[in-house]
Amino acid sequence: MTETPVTEYLERARELGPDLEAAADEIERRRELPEPIVEALIDRGLFRLLLPRLLGGAELPPAAYVQVIEEGRSTTPAPAGALARLTAAR
């Protein structure tokens, strides 16, 4: 299994920015992530940032994990907060 560089996860989080911004009002109103956002997070491997590589995760070190979460937070805080809670709980 090859290791994905942190910069790639940062780019994946950046790419989600416009979608997160467009869904920000809905996220605030419903207090949950819309299905397309959840699917995009799954497709980009962003729910597996802390999971060990042996189990199919990225196994990012804590500092790199925080960078990726902060990148998502730069557009709108709600999804980044949800991502932080969900990935830490996995």
C-alpha positions in Angstrom: 0.0 0.0 0.0 1.5 3.4 -1.0 1.4 6.3 1.3 -0.5 9.4 0.2 1.4 12.6 0.9 -0.1 15.1 3.3 -0.1 17.7 0.5 -2.6 15.5 -1.5 -5.0 15.4 1.5 -4.7 19.2 1.8 -5.5 19.5 -1.9 -8.5 17.2 -1.5 -9.8 19.4 1.4 -9.3 22.5 -0.7 -11.2 21.1 -3.6 -14.2 20.6 -1.3 -14.2 24.3 -0.4 -16.8 25.5 -3.0 -19.1 22.6 -2.2 -18.8 23.2 1.5 -19.5 26.9 1.1 -22.5 26.3 -1.1 -23.9 23.9 1.5 -23.1 26.0 4.6 -26.6 27.3 5.1 -28.2 23.9 4.8 -25.6 22.4 7.2 -26.4 25.1 9.8 -30.1 24.7 9.3 -30.2 20.9 9.4 -27.3 20.4 11.8 -26.0 17.6 9.6 -23.9 17.1 6.5 -25.9 16.7 3.3 -25.4 13.3 1.6 -23.4 14.7 -1.3 -20.9 16.3 1.1 -20.6 13.0 3.1 -20.0 11.1 -0.2 -17.3 13.6 -1.3 -15.6 13.3 2.1 -15.7 9.5 1.8 -14.5 9.5 -1.8 -11.5 11.8 -0.9 -10.5 9.5 2.0 -11.1 12.3 4.5 -12.9 10.1 7.0 -9.8 7.9 7.3 -7.2 10.5 8.1 -6.3 9.0 11.5 -7.0 5.4 10.8 -3.9 3.2 10.6 -2.7 2.3 7.1 -3.0 -1.4 7.9 -6.8 -0.8 8.1 -7.0 1.3 4.9 -6.5 4.7 6.5 -4.0 7.5 6.0 -2.5 7.3 9.4 -1.6 11.0 9.4 0.4 12.3 12.3 -1.6 14.7 14.5 0.0 17.9 13.1 -0.8 16.9 9.5 -4.3 15.9 10.5 -4.9 19.4 12.0 -3.6 21.0 8.8 -6.1 19.1 6.7 -9.0 19.9 9.1 -7.9 23.6 9.2 -7.9 23.7 5.4 -11.5 22.6 5.3 -12.3 25.1 8.0 -11.0 28.0 5.9 -14.2 28.0 3.9 -16.8 27.3 6.5 -16.3 26.0 10.0 -19.4 23.7 10.4 -18.3 20.8 8.0 -14.7 21.0 9.3 -15.9 20.7 12.9 -18.1 17.7 11.9 -15.2 16.1 10.0 -12.9 16.6 13.1 -15.5 14.9 15.4 -16.3 12.1 13.0 -12.7 11.2 12.1 -11.5 11.4 15.7 -14.4 9.0 16.7 -13.5 6.3 14.1 
